[in-house]
Structure formats: C-alpha cells, structure tokens
Amino acid sequence: TAILEFLANEFKLDPKGVGEDLNFATDLNLTPPAVSDLLQRLQESLDFTLPEDKLADIATIEDLLHATDDI
C-alpha cells in the first residue's frame, strides 16, 4: 500500500483509483527515462531496492508489485 500511496501522491491521483493495471507509459504518459526516474525516487523514498534484472520489465503497477515480492 505504501507504493500505491506514493504513486497516488506523485501523480495527484485518488489512491482508490490507482489500480494494478495502470500503465506508466500509456496511462501516465511517462517515457522510459521518466519511468526509471520514478522508480529511483520510489526506492529512495520507501527505502528498498528493486532487482536490477526486473527494472526493464516494469510497465504497470502490477509489474512493480510483482518485482517487490522478493524484497
């Protein structure tokens, strides 16, 4: 839930409206570098590290949540 709250705050969205199917590129119009920057800020803010090998595969919130499963 901390991840969803961070994203809701970052994009001024209602946390209840931030679904797992939200796509960073198509729904939020983020470029790959912007997604990378967002993931970096998220990791710093919540004090965790995403596995490097999974970063390129993160396109949706669901992808992000699955990438954090092993953390």
C-alpha contacts under 8 A as a table, 3 or more apart, distances in Angstrom:
res1	aa1	res2	aa2	distance
1	T	4	L	5.09
1	T	5	E	6.13
2	A	5	E	5.05
2	A	6	F	6.06
2	A	46	L	7.67
3	I	6	F	5.10
3	I	7	L	6.27
3	I	42	L	7.51
3	I	46	L	7.87
4	L	7	L	5.16
4	L	8	A	6.04
4	L	15	P	6.53
4	L	18	V	6.71
5	E	8	A	5.03
5	E	9	N	6.09
5	E	15	P	5.96
6	F	9	N	5.23
6	F	10	E	6.01
6	F	42	L	7.22
7	L	10	E	4.91
7	L	11	F	6.15
7	L	13	L	7.85
7	L	18	V	7.90
8	A	11	F	5.44
8	A	12	K	5.58
8	A	13	L	4.57
8	A	14	D	6.03
8	A	15	P	5.15
8	A	18	V	6.66
9	N	12	K	5.01
9	N	13	L	6.47
9	N	15	P	7.97
10	E	13	L	7.85
13	L	17	G	6.94
13	L	18	V	7.13
14	D	17	G	5.21
14	D	18	V	6.78
15	P	18	V	5.30
16	K	19	G	7.49
18	V	22	L	6.76
19	G	22	L	5.60
19	G	61	I	7.24
20	E	60	T	6.72
20	E	61	I	4.73
20	E	62	E	4.53
21	D	60	T	5.93
21	D	61	I	6.24
21	D	62	E	6.19
22	L	27	D	6.22
22	L	60	T	5.45
22	L	61	I	5.84
22	L	62	E	7.87
23	N	26	T	5.56
23	N	27	D	5.16
23	N	28	L	6.85
23	N	59	A	5.74
23	N	60	T	4.27
23	N	61	I	6.75
24	F	27	D	5.78
24	F	28	L	5.08
24	F	29	N	6.54
24	F	30	L	5.73
24	F	35	V	6.81
24	F	59	A	5.85
24	F	60	T	5.84
24	F	61	I	7.73
25	A	28	L	5.68
25	A	29	N	4.70
25	A	30	L	4.59
25	A	31	T	6.15
25	A	32	P	7.58
25	A	35	V	7.82
25	A	59	A	7.08
26	T	29	N	5.25
26	T	30	L	7.40
30	L	33	P	7.91
30	L	34	A	5.50
30	L	35	V	5.97
31	T	34	A	5.06
31	T	35	V	6.21
32	P	35	V	5.06
32	P	36	S	6.20
33	P	36	S	5.00
33	P	37	D	6.17
34	A	37	D	4.98
34	A	38	L	6.07
35	V	38	L	4.98
35	V	39	L	6.14
36	S	39	L	5.17
36	S	40	Q	6.21
36	S	55	L	7.91
37	D	40	Q	5.06
37	D	41	R	6.27
38	L	41	R	5.18
38	L	42	L	6.08
39	L	42	L	4.96
39	L	43	Q	6.14
40	Q	43	Q	5.21
40	Q	44	E	6.26
41	R	44	E	5.10
41	R	45	S	5.93
42	L	45	S	5.13
42	L	46	L	6.06
43	Q	46	L	5.38
43	Q	47	D	5.47
43	Q	48	F	5.08
43	Q	49	T	5.73
43	Q	50	L	7.24
44	E	47	D	5.07
44	E	48	F	6.86
48	F	71	I	7.63
49	T	71	I	7.67
50	L	54	K	7.29
50	L	55	L	7.03
50	L	67	A	6.70
50	L	68	T	6.45
50	L	71	I	7.59
51	P	54	K	5.52
51	P	55	L	6.76
51	P	67	A	7.19
52	E	55	L	5.49
53	D	56	A	7.07
54	K	57	D	5.40
54	K	58	I	6.78
54	K	67	A	6.34
55	L	58	I	5.58
57	D	63	D	7.16
58	I	61	I	7.67
58	I	63	D	5.00
58	I	64	L	5.60
58	I	67	A	7.78
59	A	63	D	6.24
59	A	64	L	7.59
60	T	63	D	5.12
60	T	64	L	6.40
61	I	64	L	4.90
61	I	65	L	6.12
62	E	65	L	5.11
62	E	66	H	6.17
63	D	66	H	5.15
63	D	67	A	6.13
64	L	67	A	5.06
64	L	68	T	6.44
65	L	68	T	5.18
65	L	69	D	6.51
66	H	69	D	5.15
67	A	70	D	7.00
68	T	71	I	5.24
